[in-house]
Amino acid sequence: MNAAEIAKILAKAQSGGERNLWMGALLAKEAQTEIVIVGGSAIEVYSSGRYVSGDLDIVGDRQPIIRALEGWGFRKEGRLWSRSDLGLWVDPVGKYYTGDTAKLREVSTPYGSVRLASVEDLVAKRLIETKVWPRGGIDLFGQAVALAAEYHDEIDWDYVARVAGQDGAEDLVPELRRRLAPTRSASRTVR
């Protein structure tokens, strides 16, 4: 697959989340390596675009990924690989997924399958980031609340607490759950 074909395919995506999934699947196929979409990119997919990430965060074997990106016309800018004509930045953040791989979600796309970080890992990592390195202008705790509200019944809360506790953010789990209580009560009365 060449650079023009990638641009043509990605132009058909109906949302940023769909584009993330398609790009992840295309890249996994081209690089012949497993890819996991993580971070804000995964949150964008799970939130159906209510949260928009500025780049595509992926985990996988960097060398074949970088070769594929270069072959598609991406250029290195700092730690990111970009193609300005696509408005797309790819961040190969690491080789291995650091969470529980049994909790990953596999998503099928017209271009192959790709895996998404688990909701639990995303929530826990946003709590850790809130505690350890808060970024101005980005409501990381709010992202955790929004994601947890949408997937509350599917979340393994003991796992979230364990992961958050590895970096001293376990005290934010009860606060997160308290914030979810009014939302969950309201949604139960409406249904």
Long-range contacts (C-beta under 8 A, 24 or more apart in sequence): 1-26, 1-30, 1-72, 2-71, 2-72, 3-71, 3-72, 3-73, 3-83, 6-72, 6-86, 7-83, 7-85, 7-86, 9-111, 10-86, 10-88, 15-48, 15-49, 16-44, 16-49, 16-52, 16-53, 17-44, 17-45, 17-47, 17-48, 17-49, 19-88, 20-44, 20-45, 20-53, 20-56, 21-45, 21-107, 21-109, 21-114, 22-109, 22-110, 22-111, 23-56, 23-88, 23-90, 24-56, 24-58, 24-114, 25-109, 25-111, 25-112, 25-113, 25-114, 26-111, 26-112, 27-58, 27-60, 27-65, 27-68, 27-69, 27-90, 28-60, 28-112, 28-113, 28-114, 29-111, 29-112, 30-68, 30-71, 30-72, 31-60, 31-61, 31-64, 31-65, 31-67, 31-68, 32-64, 33-60, 33-61, 33-64, 33-65, 34-60, 34-61, 34-115, 35-59, 35-60, 35-65, 35-114, 35-115, 36-60, 36-97, 36-104, 36-114, 36-115, 36-116, 36-117, 37-114, 37-115, 37-116, 37-117, 38-93, 38-97, 38-117, 38-121, 38-122, 39-91, 39-93, 39-117, 39-122, 39-125, 40-143, 42-116, 42-117, 42-122, 43-122, 43-126, 43-143, 43-147, 45-107, 45-116, 46-116, 46-119, 46-122, 46-147, 46-150, 46-151, 47-146, 47-147, 47-150, 50-146, 51-143, 51-146, 54-89, 55-80, 55-88, 55-89, 55-90, 55-91, 56-88, 56-89, 56-90, 56-91, 57-91, 57-93, 58-90, 58-91, 58-92, 58-93, 59-92, 59-93, 59-94, 59-95, 59-96, 59-97, 60-92, 60-95, 61-95, 62-92, 62-95, 65-92, 66-92, 99-163, 100-159, 103-156, 103-159, 119-147, 119-148, 119-151, 119-154, 119-155, 120-155, 120-156, 120-159, 120-160, 120-163, 121-163, 122-147, 123-147, 123-148, 123-155, 123-160, 123-176, 124-159, 124-160, 124-163, 124-164, 124-169, 125-163, 127-160, 127-164, 127-169, 127-172, 127-173, 127-176, 128-163, 128-164, 128-166, 128-167, 128-168, 128-169, 130-169, 130-172, 131-167, 131-168, 131-169, 131-172, 132-167, 132-168, 132-169, 141-172, 141-176, 144-172, 144-176, 145-176, 145-179, 145-180, 148-176, 148-177, 148-180, 149-180, 149-183, 149-184, 152-180, 152-184
